[in-house]
């Protein structure tokens, strides 16, 4: 009978990870966990303490820092797979999961399903001939070497790629490989996994190639399985049910999707909403159930396409979901850095990115040119971003697959702060109190159109006190707004004094916060 070794890559929500591991291993299956090295050490410690006594759970021997689209995700998977192969010699199948996945069939059904056919389940279609990639770069993912993360260092990512293009520094795909692409949610037999691990040791040239490709988790296993396994032993599909919207965003499942999920011809589903407690409770009990009969109708995707297409006559897209605003999500944390000197806040975010795995976006409601992913047009102008601010933030949380997000706001954006602060999510605000000398105030007056190059010194002298008072007025209003979590950094304070509020704001260790606060020239103009 099939025995599944679940390969779980995760980076958040330790309580949910513990429950997931306990549910899936309670009926005899096993699990190997890689927990992102960027995550909080105390979260990993909690998982280890809770699961160390479970003989059906093991951990990757090496934890690495993972980034979306990077080789690190494949490397983390290989570490977890190696640990599972060594720890569980009786495992027959290896099933890739994330923390957002849940079983939509019983273990009894899953084992019988895998026993019915001796094959590997992996979506893998020809990289160049298929239309699997809907938007963005395609051939460039492979023929250029990618050393920067497009999400975190967008300018460097494209500057590096364009430089290679100008210099003609292209490369070829390893000659004996047919490049394939598909979903990273695969289920592979033990023999296939062992072949792949042997291949990684023998073919260093292939490993070097994939290490600098972009989004290799969609190509690495998909290509190697096709290279190593006879075609008649491969089922070109994933066993994890997932759908995407018009805008390329994953569909999230809620409490009222239970019956729909059970009727799909899949073993697992993602993404399950963190707030769908009833759905998670019912699915959690399902995996250990026996004698459950599943009536497979498999209408999920066609039904979703039909419902989202209602009203599309005369429209290129279905009605945009941001036309009805809602919450950011009870489980999410929005951290807002408020500073009049934008370069100071950006400098702070640069240091924060070095020590946390939290996505950080600069003045997205103030700068039209702010680097943002393509979210279907909602991000295209400052007006749209402000009008649909909650929807925009929800999409950014989903895009970065995170429950924490940092943004910067100008102190004049009090209405935005109050709106976010009234949401069910947790909103923390860090106000940076800077010193404004006359030279800075003159420059500020010119930037906002209150003065020009020809403005006389006398006029500027009369204008500066008004501008200074306006900045004080903005700061006072923020403090009087009654925000539950409001912290302050002060330019005149010592790093020791600034470390405490910074540690509370970011929920990081005091020593780490002190290192950030002591950054040379943090407040320099």
C-alpha positions as CSV (number, residue, x, y, z in Angstrom):
1,X,0.0,0.0,0.0
2,X,1.1,3.5,-0.7
3,X,2.9,5.4,2.0
4,X,3.2,9.1,1.4
5,X,6.2,11.3,2.5
6,X,4.9,14.9,2.4
7,X,7.6,17.5,1.6
8,X,6.5,20.7,3.3
9,X,8.1,24.0,2.6
10,X,6.8,26.7,5.0
11,X,7.8,30.1,6.4
12,X,5.1,31.2,8.8
13,X,2.2,30.2,11.2
14,X,3.9,27.6,13.3
15,X,0.7,26.5,15.0
16,X,-0.9,25.7,11.6
17,X,2.2,23.8,10.6
18,X,2.1,21.7,13.7
19,X,-1.6,20.9,13.2
20,X,-1.0,20.0,9.5
21,X,1.9,17.7,10.4
22,X,-0.1,16.0,13.2
23,X,-3.1,15.5,10.9
24,X,-1.2,14.1,7.9
25,X,1.0,11.7,10.0
26,X,-1.7,10.4,12.3
27,X,-2.7,7.7,9.8
28,X,0.8,6.4,9.1
29,X,2.0,8.8,6.4
30,X,5.2,10.8,7.1
31,X,6.5,14.3,6.6
32,X,9.8,16.2,6.0
33,X,9.7,19.9,6.9
34,X,11.9,22.8,5.7
35,X,11.1,26.0,7.6
36,X,12.6,29.1,6.0
37,X,15.7,30.3,7.7
38,X,14.5,33.9,7.4
39,X,11.6,33.1,9.7
40,X,11.6,33.9,13.4
41,X,13.9,31.4,15.3
42,X,11.3,31.1,18.1
43,X,8.7,29.9,15.5
44,X,11.0,27.1,14.3
45,X,11.8,26.2,17.9
46,X,8.1,25.9,18.7
47,X,7.6,23.6,15.7
48,X,10.6,21.4,16.7
49,X,9.5,21.1,20.3
50,X,6.0,20.1,19.3
51,X,7.0,17.5,16.7
52,X,10.3,16.2,17.9
53,X,8.5,13.3,19.6
54,X,6.7,12.3,16.4
55,X,8.5,9.5,14.7
56,X,6.7,10.3,11.4
57,X,8.2,13.8,11.2
58,X,11.7,14.7,10.2
59,X,13.4,18.0,9.3
60,X,15.7,19.2,6.6
61,X,19.3,19.0,7.9
62,X,20.0,22.4,6.6
63,X,17.7,25.4,6.6
64,X,18.3,28.1,4.0
65,X,16.9,31.5,3.4
66,X,14.2,31.2,0.6
67,X,13.1,33.8,-1.9
68,X,10.2,33.6,-4.4
69,X,11.5,32.8,-7.9
70,X,14.9,31.9,-6.6
71,X,17.0,28.6,-6.8
72,X,16.8,28.6,-2.9
73,X,13.2,27.2,-3.2
74,X,14.5,24.2,-5.2
75,X,17.5,23.8,-2.9
76,X,15.2,23.8,0.2
77,X,13.1,21.2,-1.5
78,X,16.1,19.0,-2.2
79,X,17.2,19.3,1.4
80,X,13.8,18.2,2.6
81,X,13.6,15.3,0.1
82,X,17.0,14.0,1.1
83,X,16.0,14.0,4.8
84,X,12.8,12.1,3.9
85,X,14.6,9.5,1.8
86,X,17.0,8.8,4.6
87,X,14.4,8.8,7.4
88,X,11.6,7.0,5.8
89,X,12.8,4.0,3.7
90,X,9.3,2.6,3.4
91,X,7.8,5.8,1.8
92,X,6.6,5.0,-1.7
93,X,5.5,8.5,-2.8
94,X,6.8,12.0,-2.2
95,X,4.2,14.7,-2.3
96,X,5.1,18.4,-2.4
97,X,3.0,20.7,-0.1
98,X,2.9,24.2,1.2
99,X,1.5,25.5,4.4
100,X,-1.6,26.7,2.5
101,X,-2.5,23.2,1.3
102,X,-5.1,20.9,2.9
103,X,-6.3,17.4,2.0
104,X,-9.7,17.3,0.3
105,X,-9.8,13.5,0.3
106,X,-9.3,10.9,3.1
107,X,-6.0,9.1,3.5
108,X,-7.8,5.9,2.6
109,X,-8.9,7.4,-0.8
110,X,-5.4,8.9,-1.4
111,X,-3.6,5.6,-0.8
112,X,-6.0,3.7,-3.1
113,X,-5.7,6.4,-5.8
114,X,-1.9,6.1,-5.8
115,X,-1.9,2.3,-5.7
116,X,-4.2,2.2,-8.8
117,X,-1.5,3.3,-11.2
118,X,2.3,3.1,-11.0
119,X,3.2,6.5,-12.3
120,X,4.5,10.0,-11.4
121,X,2.1,12.9,-11.1
122,X,3.7,16.1,-12.4
123,X,2.4,18.9,-14.7
124,X,5.1,19.3,-17.3
125,X,4.6,20.8,-20.7
126,X,7.2,22.0,-23.3
127,X,8.7,25.2,-22.1
128,X,9.0,26.9,-25.5
129,X,6.0,25.5,-27.4
130,X,3.3,25.9,-24.6
131,X,1.6,29.0,-23.4
132,X,2.0,28.1,-19.8
133,X,3.7,31.4,-19.0
134,X,0.9,34.0,-19.5
135,X,2.8,37.3,-18.8
136,X,6.3,38.5,-18.3
137,X,9.6,37.2,-19.6
138,X,9.9,33.7,-21.0
139,X,13.0,32.7,-22.9
140,X,15.0,35.2,-20.8
141,X,14.3,33.1,-17.7
142,X,16.7,30.6,-19.1
143,X,19.2,32.1,-21.5
144,X,20.4,34.9,-19.1
145,X,21.9,34.4,-15.6
146,X,19.8,35.9,-12.8
147,X,21.6,37.0,-9.7
148,X,18.9,39.3,-8.3
149,X,15.3,38.8,-7.1
150,X,12.8,40.5,-9.4
151,X,10.5,41.2,-6.5
152,X,13.0,42.6,-4.1
153,X,15.5,44.2,-6.5
154,X,13.5,45.0,-9.6
155,X,15.9,47.6,-11.0
156,X,18.9,45.4,-10.5
157,X,17.1,42.4,-12.0
158,X,16.3,44.1,-15.2
159,X,19.5,46.1,-15.4
160,X,21.5,42.9,-15.1
161,X,19.4,41.1,-17.8
162,X,19.6,44.1,-20.2
163,X,23.4,44.3,-19.7
164,X,23.7,40.7,-20.6
165,X,21.5,41.2,-23.6
166,X,23.6,44.2,-24.9
167,X,26.8,42.2,-24.4
168,X,25.4,39.1,-26.1
169,X,26.0,37.0,-23.0
170,X,23.4,34.4,-23.7
171,X,23.7,30.7,-22.9
172,X,22.2,27.5,-24.2
173,X,20.1,25.0,-22.4
174,X,22.0,21.8,-21.6
175,X,21.9,20.0,-25.0
176,X,20.4,16.7,-23.8
177,X,17.5,18.3,-21.9
178,X,14.1,19.2,-23.2
179,X,13.0,22.1,-21.0
180,X,9.6,21.6,-19.4
181,X,7.5,23.8,-17.2
182,X,4.5,23.3,-14.9
183,X,3.1,23.4,-11.4
184,X,5.5,22.9,-8.5
185,X,2.9,20.7,-6.7
186,X,4.0,17.3,-7.8
187,X,3.7,13.7,-6.4
188,X,6.7,11.4,-7.4
189,X,7.5,7.8,-6.8
190,X,10.4,6.8,-4.6
191,X,12.4,5.4,-7.6
192,X,12.0,8.7,-9.4
193,X,13.1,10.7,-6.4
194,X,16.2,8.6,-6.1
195,X,17.0,9.0,-9.8
196,X,16.7,12.8,-9.4
197,X,19.0,12.9,-6.4
198,X,21.6,10.7,-8.2
199,X,21.3,13.0,-11.2
200,X,22.0,16.1,-9.1
201,X,25.3,14.6,-8.0
202,X,26.4,13.4,-11.4
203,X,25.4,16.4,-13.5
204,X,27.0,19.5,-12.0
205,X,26.6,21.3,-15.3
206,X,22.8,21.0,-15.1
207,X,22.9,22.2,-11.5
208,X,25.0,25.2,-12.4
209,X,22.5,26.1,-15.1
210,X,19.4,25.9,-13.0
211,X,20.9,27.8,-10.1
212,X,20.8,31.1,-12.1
213,X,17.5,30.5,-13.9
214,X,14.5,32.5,-12.8
215,X,11.6,30.7,-11.1
216,X,13.3,27.2,-11.3
217,X,10.8,25.6,-9.1
218,X,8.5,25.6,-12.2
219,X,11.1,23.9,-14.4
220,X,13.7,21.9,-12.4
221,X,11.7,18.8,-11.3
222,X,9.4,19.1,-14.3
223,X,12.4,18.8,-16.7
224,X,14.3,16.1,-14.8
225,X,11.2,13.8,-14.5
226,X,10.7,14.0,-18.3
227,X,14.4,13.3,-18.8
228,X,14.6,10.4,-16.5
229,X,11.2,8.6,-16.5
230,X,9.5,6.9,-19.5
231,X,6.7,8.9,-20.9
232,X,4.1,6.2,-20.2
233,X,4.9,6.4,-16.5
234,X,4.1,10.1,-16.2
235,X,0.6,11.5,-15.6
236,X,0.8,15.1,-16.9
237,X,-1.2,16.7,-14.1
238,X,-1.0,17.9,-10.5
239,X,-2.9,16.3,-7.7
240,X,-3.3,19.6,-5.9
241,X,-6.4,21.7,-6.9
242,X,-5.7,25.4,-7.5
243,X,-7.2,28.1,-9.6
244,X,-6.2,31.6,-10.8
245,X,-8.2,34.7,-11.4
246,X,-8.1,36.9,-14.6
247,X,-5.2,38.8,-13.0
248,X,-3.0,35.7,-12.3
249,X,-3.8,35.7,-8.6
250,X,-4.5,32.4,-6.8
251,X,-8.1,31.8,-5.8
252,X,-8.6,31.5,-2.1
253,X,-11.1,28.9,-0.7
254,X,-13.4,29.7,2.2
255,X,-15.9,27.9,4.5
256,X,-18.6,27.6,1.9
257,X,-16.3,25.8,-0.5
258,X,-16.2,22.5,1.4
259,X,-18.6,20.5,-0.9
260,X,-17.1,22.0,-4.0
261,X,-13.6,20.9,-3.0
262,X,-14.5,17.4,-2.1
263,X,-16.1,16.8,-5.5
264,X,-12.8,17.7,-7.4
265,X,-10.6,15.0,-8.9
266,X,-7.7,16.0,-6.7
267,X,-6.2,15.0,-3.3
268,X,-5.3,18.4,-1.9
269,X,-6.2,22.0,-2.5
270,X,-4.6,25.4,-2.1
271,X,-4.9,28.2,-1.0
272,X,-7.1,27.8,2.1
273,X,-7.9,31.1,3.7
274,X,-6.3,31.6,7.1
275,X,-9.8,32.8,8.3
276,X,-11.7,29.8,7.0
277,X,-11.7,28.1,10.4
278,X,-14.8,25.9,9.8
279,X,-13.4,24.7,6.4
280,X,-10.0,23.9,8.0
281,X,-11.8,22.0,10.9
282,X,-13.9,19.9,8.5
283,X,-11.0,19.1,6.2
284,X,-8.8,18.3,9.1
285,X,-11.1,15.6,10.3
286,X,-11.6,14.3,6.8
287,X,-8.1,12.9,6.2
288,X,-8.3,10.3,9.0
289,X,-11.9,9.3,8.1
290,X,-12.7,5.8,6.7
291,X,-15.4,4.6,4.4
292,X,-16.1,8.1,2.9
293,X,-17.6,8.0,-0.6
294,X,-16.5,10.8,-2.8
295,X,-18.7,11.8,-5.8
296,X,-16.3,13.3,-8.3
297,X,-17.9,16.0,-10.6
298,X,-14.8,18.0,-11.2
299,X,-16.7,21.2,-12.1
300,X,-14.6,23.6,-10.0
301,X,-12.7,25.3,-12.8
302,X,-15.6,25.5,-15.2
303,X,-17.9,26.8,-12.5
304,X,-15.4,29.4,-11.5
305,X,-14.9,30.5,-15.1
306,X,-18.7,30.8,-15.6
307,X,-19.4,32.8,-12.4
308,X,-16.5,35.2,-12.9
309,X,-17.6,35.7,-16.5
310,X,-21.1,36.9,-15.6
311,X,-21.6,40.4,-16.9
312,X,-18.6,40.3,-19.3
313,X,-20.6,41.3,-22.3
314,X,-18.9,44.4,-23.7
315,X,-16.1,44.1,-21.1
316,X,-12.6,42.8,-21.5
317,X,-12.4,41.6,-17.9
318,X,-14.9,40.3,-15.4
319,X,-16.0,42.9,-12.7
320,X,-13.0,43.8,-10.7
321,X,-13.3,42.5,-7.2
322,X,-12.0,45.7,-5.7
323,X,-15.3,47.4,-6.6
324,X,-16.5,46.0,-3.3
325,X,-14.0,46.9,-0.6
326,X,-13.4,44.6,2.4
327,X,-10.9,43.8,5.1
328,X,-7.2,43.1,4.7
329,X,-7.6,40.0,6.8
330,X,-7.7,39.4,10.5
331,X,-4.4,37.3,10.5
332,X,-2.4,40.0,8.7
333,X,-0.1,42.7,9.9
334,X,0.5,46.0,8.1
335,X,3.5,47.9,9.3
336,X,3.6,51.6,8.3
337,X,6.8,53.7,8.4
338,X,5.8,57.4,8.5
339,X,8.5,59.9,7.7
340,X,8.6,63.4,6.1
341,X,12.1,62.8,4.9
342,X,11.4,60.0,2.4
343,X,15.1,59.2,1.9
344,X,15.4,58.4,5.6
345,X,12.5,55.9,5.5
346,X,13.9,54.3,2.4
347,X,17.3,54.0,4.1
348,X,15.6,52.4,7.1
349,X,13.8,49.9,4.8
350,X,17.0,49.0,3.1
351,X,18.5,47.9,6.5
352,X,15.3,46.1,7.5
353,X,15.3,44.0,4.3
354,X,18.7,42.7,5.3
355,X,17.5,41.1,8.6
356,X,13.8,40.2,7.9
357,X,11.9,38.3,5.3
358,X,9.0,40.9,5.4
359,X,8.3,42.5,2.0
360,X,8.8,46.2,2.2
361,X,7.4,48.8,-0.3
362,X,8.3,52.4,-0.3
363,X,6.0,55.4,-0.8
364,X,3.4,53.6,-3.0
365,X,0.6,56.2,-2.2
366,X,3.0,59.2,-2.7
367,X,5.3,58.2,-5.6
368,X,3.8,57.4,-9.0
369,X,7.1,55.7,-9.9
370,X,7.1,53.3,-6.9
371,X,8.1,49.8,-8.0
372,X,4.9,47.6,-7.9
373,X,4.0,44.3,-9.5
374,X,1.4,44.2,-12.2
375,X,-1.9,43.7,-10.4
376,X,-4.3,44.1,-13.3
377,X,-4.2,47.9,-13.5
378,X,-5.2,48.8,-9.9
379,X,-1.6,49.8,-9.3
380,X,-1.2,52.0,-12.4
381,X,-1.9,55.4,-10.9
382,X,-1.8,57.1,-7.5
383,X,-5.5,57.8,-7.8
384,X,-6.4,54.2,-8.3
385,X,-4.1,53.1,-5.5
386,X,-5.7,55.5,-3.1
387,X,-9.3,54.9,-4.1
388,X,-8.9,51.1,-3.9
389,X,-6.3,51.1,-1.1
390,X,-7.6,48.1,0.8
391,X,-8.0,46.0,-2.3
392,X,-4.5,47.0,-3.4
393,X,-3.1,45.9,-0.1
394,X,-4.9,42.6,-0.1
395,X,-3.5,41.9,-3.6
396,X,0.0,42.8,-2.4
397,X,-0.3,40.5,0.6
398,X,-1.4,37.7,-1.8
399,X,1.3,38.5,-4.4
400,X,4.1,38.3,-1.9
401,X,2.4,35.3,-0.2
402,X,2.9,36.9,3.3
403,X,0.9,37.8,6.4
404,X,3.2,40.8,7.1
405,X,3.9,43.8,4.9
406,X,5.8,47.1,5.4
407,X,4.9,50.3,3.6
408,X,6.0,53.9,3.8
409,X,3.6,56.9,4.1
410,X,4.1,60.6,4.2
411,X,2.8,62.2,7.5
412,X,0.2,64.0,5.5
413,X,-1.6,60.7,4.7
414,X,-3.4,60.6,8.1
415,X,-6.7,59.5,6.4
416,X,-4.9,56.4,5.0
417,X,-3.4,55.6,8.4
418,X,-6.8,55.9,10.0
419,X,-8.5,53.7,7.4
420,X,-5.9,50.9,7.8
421,X,-5.9,51.3,11.5
422,X,-9.7,50.7,11.6
423,X,-9.3,47.4,9.7
424,X,-9.6,44.0,11.4
425,X,-5.9,43.4,10.6
426,X,-3.2,44.5,13.0
427,X,-1.7,47.9,12.0
428,X,1.5,49.1,13.5
429,X,2.9,52.6,12.9
430,X,6.5,53.8,13.3
431,X,6.8,57.6,13.1
432,X,10.3,58.8,12.4
433,X,10.8,62.3,14.0
434,X,13.4,64.2,12.0
435,X,15.1,67.5,12.5
436,X,14.3,70.0,9.7
437,X,16.9,72.7,9.1
438,X,16.2,75.7,6.9
439,X,18.0,74.2,3.9
440,X,15.7,71.2,4.0
441,X,12.6,73.3,4.4
442,X,13.5,75.4,1.4
443,X,14.1,72.3,-0.7
444,X,10.8,70.9,0.5
445,X,8.9,74.1,-0.5
446,X,10.3,73.8,-4.0
447,X,9.5,70.1,-4.3
448,X,5.8,70.7,-3.4
449,X,5.5,73.8,-5.5
450,X,5.3,76.4,-2.7
451,X,8.4,78.1,-4.0
452,X,10.5,78.2,-7.1
453,X,14.0,79.0,-8.2
454,X,13.2,82.6,-8.5
455,X,11.4,83.0,-5.1
456,X,13.1,85.8,-3.2
457,X,14.9,85.2,0.1
458,X,12.5,87.5,1.9
459,X,9.5,85.4,0.8
460,X,11.3,82.2,1.8
461,X,12.0,83.7,5.2
462,X,8.3,84.3,5.8
463,X,7.3,80.9,4.4
464,X,9.6,78.7,6.4
465,X,7.9,79.1,9.8
466,X,4.6,78.2,8.2
467,X,6.1,75.0,6.7
468,X,7.8,74.1,9.9
469,X,4.5,74.5,11.9
470,X,2.6,72.4,9.3
471,X,5.0,69.5,9.8
472,X,4.6,69.8,13.6
473,X,0.8,69.9,13.1
474,X,0.9,66.7,11.0
475,X,2.9,64.9,13.7
476,X,0.6,66.1,16.5
477,X,-2.4,64.8,14.6
478,X,-0.8,61.4,14.2
479,X,-0.2,61.1,17.9
480,X,-3.7,62.4,18.8
481,X,-5.4,59.9,16.4
482,X,-5.3,57.2,19.1
483,X,-3.5,54.4,17.2
484,X,-3.2,51.3,19.3
485,X,0.3,50.5,18.1
486,X,2.3,53.7,17.6
487,X,6.1,53.9,18.0
488,X,8.5,56.7,17.4
489,X,12.1,57.0,16.3
490,X,13.9,60.3,17.0
491,X,16.8,61.7,15.1
492,X,18.2,63.3,18.2
493,X,17.9,60.0,20.2
494,X,20.8,57.6,20.6
495,X,20.7,54.1,18.9
496,X,20.1,52.6,22.3
497,X,17.0,54.8,22.8
498,X,15.7,54.1,19.2
499,X,16.3,50.3,19.4
500,X,13.4,49.6,21.8
501,X,10.6,51.1,19.7
502,X,12.1,49.7,16.5
503,X,12.2,46.2,18.1
504,X,8.6,46.5,19.1
505,X,7.5,47.7,15.7
506,X,9.3,45.0,13.8
507,X,8.9,42.3,16.5
508,X,12.7,41.5,16.3
509,X,15.4,41.0,18.8
510,X,16.7,44.1,20.6
511,X,20.2,43.5,19.5
512,X,19.1,43.3,15.8
513,X,17.1,46.5,16.3
514,X,20.1,48.2,17.8
515,X,22.2,47.3,14.8
516,X,19.6,48.9,12.5
517,X,19.3,52.0,14.7
518,X,23.1,52.4,14.7
519,X,23.3,52.4,10.9
520,X,25.8,55.2,9.9
521,X,24.2,58.2,8.4
522,X,20.6,56.8,8.9
523,X,19.2,60.3,9.4
524,X,21.7,62.2,7.2
525,X,20.3,64.5,4.5
